[in-house]
Amino acid sequence: MRNRKGFTLVELLIVVLIIGALAAIAVPRIGASAADAKTNACKTNVDTINSQIELYMANNGSWPTALTDVTEDTDYFPDGAPACPFGDAYVYSATTHRVADHSH
């Protein structure tokens, strides 16, 4: 008999099946992790904006009339206001003087 080197078709098929099973488990978890990261980033942005609104009140003695009073001021956001990772706009309530959490 000849001395053959290499893998048999059955061995390759088993490896492909194992890789496929691992991918089927991993891909949904990665997608869920990305969504969780966006939700957490959105909540952090809301907390940051609300703390800057409170700082605006402490500095000026009055609440801002619009969210842009704070977000467009480089004293409060020198690198620009945070953007929602979902693409939604943050909405300021003149009643509560807060930006409400709108994470998905």
C-alpha positions as a LaTeX table, in Angstrom:
\begin{tabular}{lrrr}
\hline
Residue & $x$ (\AA) & $y$ (\AA) & $z$ (\AA) \\
\hline
Met1 & 0.00 & 0.00 & 0.00 \\
Arg2 & 1.03 & 3.52 & $-0.63$ \\
Asn3 & 1.69 & 5.86 & 2.28 \\
Arg4 & $-0.85$ & 8.67 & 1.80 \\
Lys5 & $-0.66$ & 12.02 & 3.57 \\
Gly6 & $-3.62$ & 14.33 & 4.05 \\
Phe7 & $-7.14$ & 14.35 & 5.38 \\
Thr8 & $-9.98$ & 12.14 & 4.32 \\
Leu9 & $-13.26$ & 13.56 & 3.12 \\
Val10 & $-14.98$ & 12.36 & 6.30 \\
Glu11 & $-12.46$ & 14.16 & 8.51 \\
Leu12 & $-12.93$ & 17.41 & 6.58 \\
Leu13 & $-16.71$ & 17.06 & 6.76 \\
Ile14 & $-16.56$ & 16.63 & 10.55 \\
Val15 & $-14.40$ & 19.75 & 10.92 \\
Val16 & $-16.78$ & 21.80 & 8.74 \\
Leu17 & $-19.77$ & 20.61 & 10.78 \\
Ile18 & $-18.07$ & 21.57 & 14.05 \\
Ile19 & $-17.16$ & 25.03 & 12.73 \\
Gly20 & $-20.74$ & 25.48 & 11.48 \\
Ala21 & $-22.17$ & 24.54 & 14.88 \\
Leu22 & $-19.86$ & 26.98 & 16.67 \\
Ala23 & $-20.78$ & 29.75 & 14.24 \\
Ala24 & $-24.48$ & 29.07 & 14.78 \\
Ile25 & $-23.97$ & 29.59 & 18.50 \\
Ala26 & $-21.62$ & 32.58 & 18.32 \\
Val27 & $-23.25$ & 34.81 & 15.68 \\
Pro28 & $-26.53$ & 35.51 & 17.56 \\
Arg29 & $-24.60$ & 36.26 & 20.75 \\
Ile30 & $-22.38$ & 38.77 & 18.94 \\
Gly31 & $-25.45$ & 40.51 & 17.50 \\
Ala32 & $-27.08$ & 40.71 & 20.92 \\
Ser33 & $-23.88$ & 42.11 & 22.44 \\
Ala34 & $-23.80$ & 44.89 & 19.84 \\
Ala35 & $-27.40$ & 45.86 & 20.63 \\
Asp36 & $-26.64$ & 45.85 & 24.37 \\
Ala37 & $-23.61$ & 48.07 & 23.80 \\
Lys38 & $-25.70$ & 50.59 & 21.86 \\
Thr39 & $-28.36$ & 50.63 & 24.58 \\
Asn40 & $-25.75$ & 51.21 & 27.29 \\
Ala41 & $-24.09$ & 53.96 & 25.24 \\
Cys42 & $-27.45$ & 55.68 & 24.79 \\
Lys43 & $-28.16$ & 55.55 & 28.54 \\
Thr44 & $-24.70$ & 56.95 & 29.29 \\
Asn45 & $-25.27$ & 59.79 & 26.82 \\
Val46 & $-28.57$ & 60.66 & 28.50 \\
Asp47 & $-26.88$ & 60.72 & 31.92 \\
Thr48 & $-24.09$ & 62.93 & 30.57 \\
Ile49 & $-26.51$ & 65.38 & 28.96 \\
Asn50 & $-28.62$ & 65.55 & 32.13 \\
Ser51 & $-25.58$ & 66.27 & 34.29 \\
Gln52 & $-24.57$ & 69.07 & 31.91 \\
Ile53 & $-28.11$ & 70.48 & 32.11 \\
Glu54 & $-27.74$ & 70.59 & 35.90 \\
Leu55 & $-24.36$ & 72.29 & 35.53 \\
Tyr56 & $-25.99$ & 74.85 & 33.22 \\
Met57 & $-28.56$ & 75.56 & 35.96 \\
Ala58 & $-25.81$ & 75.95 & 38.57 \\
Asn59 & $-23.82$ & 78.31 & 36.33 \\
Asn60 & $-26.69$ & 80.45 & 35.04 \\
Gly61 & $-29.34$ & 80.30 & 37.78 \\
Ser62 & $-31.99$ & 79.14 & 35.33 \\
Trp63 & $-32.77$ & 76.03 & 33.35 \\
Pro64 & $-32.02$ & 76.01 & 29.65 \\
Thr65 & $-34.99$ & 76.86 & 27.42 \\
Ala66 & $-33.87$ & 74.37 & 24.77 \\
Leu67 & $-31.49$ & 71.44 & 24.64 \\
Thr68 & $-29.33$ & 73.31 & 22.13 \\
Asp69 & $-28.55$ & 75.89 & 24.85 \\
Val70 & $-26.40$ & 73.19 & 26.44 \\
Thr71 & $-25.42$ & 70.88 & 23.57 \\
Glu72 & $-24.14$ & 73.64 & 21.29 \\
Asp73 & $-22.16$ & 75.37 & 24.05 \\
Thr74 & $-18.50$ & 74.31 & 23.98 \\
Asp75 & $-18.23$ & 75.00 & 27.72 \\
Tyr76 & $-20.46$ & 71.98 & 28.32 \\
Phe77 & $-19.55$ & 69.82 & 25.33 \\
Pro78 & $-16.15$ & 70.88 & 24.00 \\
Asp79 & $-16.03$ & 67.94 & 21.57 \\
Gly80 & $-19.66$ & 68.26 & 20.51 \\
Ala81 & $-22.80$ & 66.79 & 21.99 \\
Pro82 & $-23.09$ & 63.00 & 22.19 \\
Ala83 & $-25.17$ & 61.40 & 19.46 \\
Cys84 & $-27.57$ & 58.55 & 19.99 \\
Pro85 & $-26.08$ & 55.32 & 18.60 \\
Phe86 & $-29.53$ & 54.43 & 17.23 \\
Gly87 & $-29.76$ & 57.72 & 15.32 \\
Asp88 & $-32.66$ & 59.09 & 17.37 \\
Ala89 & $-32.70$ & 62.66 & 18.64 \\
Tyr90 & $-32.57$ & 63.37 & 22.37 \\
Val91 & $-35.62$ & 65.35 & 23.52 \\
Tyr92 & $-35.47$ & 67.92 & 26.33 \\
Ser93 & $-38.50$ & 68.36 & 28.59 \\
Ala94 & $-38.95$ & 71.94 & 29.80 \\
Thr95 & $-41.17$ & 70.55 & 32.58 \\
Thr96 & $-38.75$ & 68.08 & 34.14 \\
His97 & $-35.58$ & 69.77 & 32.80 \\
Arg98 & $-34.27$ & 66.40 & 31.73 \\
Val99 & $-33.63$ & 64.37 & 28.63 \\
Ala100 & $-35.68$ & 61.20 & 28.86 \\
Asp101 & $-34.16$ & 57.79 & 28.26 \\
His102 & $-35.31$ & 56.44 & 24.92 \\
Ser103 & $-33.06$ & 53.42 & 24.59 \\
His104 & $-34.36$ & 50.52 & 22.61 \\
\hline
\end{tabular}
